[in-house]
Amino acid sequence: MSVRFNLLLSDELGRQIEEFATTTEDKARLIRKALAIYLAAVRAQRDEGLGIALFDPTTREIRTEIVGL
């Protein structure tokens, strides 16, 4: 079963989506994937006390910590 939502996005967020996805299908896929990643991150933080960070894959050094999920 699928659910349809109508979203009102800020101009800036709309521009960012346009930058990364060129077709309507790509935009929908990008939004679905971003939402799935966000929900997985929130669940991991809530259920397991884990944090979210971006790291250098070569050195494994954390470059950016994402807070406020």
RALINWO-V936982 format. One record per run of one state. SS is the DSSP state (~ for helix, > for strand, _ for the rest). FROM is the first residue (numbers start at 1). LEN is the number of residues. If there is no record, write none. Layout:
ss = [SS & SS]
from = [FROM & FROM]
len = [LEN & LEN]
This chain:
ss = [_ & ~ & _ & ~ & _ & > & _ & > & _]
from = [1 & 11 & 21 & 24 & 49 & 52 & 56 & 62 & 67]
len = [10 & 10 & 3 & 25 & 3 & 4 & 6 & 5 & 3]
